[in-house]
Amino acid sequence: MSTFDVLQRYGTAALLRFAGAIFLFLVLHLVRIPLVLLARILEGVMRRVDGYATRQASARNPRPVNQFFAHTNESREAPNVYA
């Protein structure tokens, strides 16, 4: 069925509604592209920040945590009360 057949059978209003729906579909997809790119960039940045935070949190502290009761011997640990 051609455009002219649709125009003759259903009228101008139906043809304009169809063209409007196609145009809206295309506009929404074009608006979506920058948002998807922004989401992917944000995901990459969040992965880097998460990796950095994980490395910082799991790194061994070279200094004693409590300077008032610092142990000079590293093998001295708190007793395991659950053993």
C-alpha positions as CSV (number, residue, x, y, z in Angstrom):
1,M,0.0,0.0,0.0
2,S,1.5,3.3,-1.0
3,T,1.3,6.7,0.8
4,F,-1.3,7.9,-1.6
5,D,-3.5,4.8,-1.0
6,V,-3.2,5.4,2.8
7,L,-4.1,9.1,2.3
8,Q,-7.1,8.3,0.1
9,R,-8.4,5.5,2.4
10,Y,-7.7,6.9,5.9
11,G,-7.4,10.6,5.3
12,T,-4.8,13.2,6.0
13,A,-5.1,13.1,9.8
14,A,-4.2,9.4,10.0
15,L,-1.2,9.9,7.7
16,L,0.0,12.9,9.9
17,R,-0.4,10.8,13.1
18,F,1.6,8.0,11.6
19,A,4.3,10.4,10.4
20,G,4.3,12.1,13.9
21,A,4.7,8.7,15.6
22,I,7.7,7.9,13.4
23,F,9.2,11.3,14.0
24,L,8.7,11.0,17.8
25,F,10.3,7.5,17.7
26,L,13.4,8.9,15.9
27,V,13.7,11.9,18.2
28,L,13.5,9.8,21.3
29,H,16.2,7.5,20.0
30,L,18.4,10.4,19.1
31,V,17.9,11.9,22.6
32,R,18.8,8.5,24.1
33,I,22.3,8.3,22.5
34,P,24.0,11.0,24.6
35,L,22.3,9.7,27.8
36,V,23.7,6.2,27.1
37,L,27.2,7.6,26.4
38,L,27.0,9.6,29.7
39,A,26.0,6.5,31.6
40,R,28.9,4.5,30.1
41,I,31.4,7.3,31.0
42,L,29.9,7.4,34.5
43,E,30.2,3.6,34.9
44,G,33.9,3.8,33.9
45,V,34.7,6.6,36.4
46,M,32.8,4.7,39.1
47,R,34.8,1.5,38.4
48,R,38.1,3.4,38.7
49,V,37.0,5.1,42.0
50,D,35.9,1.8,43.3
51,G,39.2,0.1,42.4
52,Y,41.1,3.0,44.0
53,A,39.1,2.8,47.2
54,T,39.5,-1.0,47.4
55,R,43.3,-0.7,47.0
56,Q,43.5,2.0,49.6
57,A,41.3,0.1,52.1
58,S,43.2,-3.2,51.6
59,A,46.7,-1.8,51.7
60,R,48.8,-2.6,54.7
61,N,49.4,0.3,57.0
62,P,53.2,0.8,57.4
63,R,52.7,2.7,60.7
64,P,51.1,1.4,63.9
65,V,47.4,2.1,64.1
66,N,47.5,3.0,67.7
67,Q,50.6,5.1,68.5
68,F,50.1,4.9,72.3
69,F,50.3,1.1,72.5
70,A,52.5,0.3,69.5
71,H,53.9,-3.2,69.4
72,T,57.6,-3.5,68.5
73,N,57.2,-7.2,67.5
74,E,54.9,-7.8,64.6
75,S,54.3,-11.4,65.6
76,R,52.4,-10.3,68.8
77,E,48.7,-10.6,68.1
78,A,45.6,-10.6,70.2
79,P,44.6,-14.0,71.5
80,N,42.0,-15.9,69.6
81,V,39.1,-16.4,72.1
82,Y,37.1,-18.5,69.7
83,A,39.8,-21.2,69.1
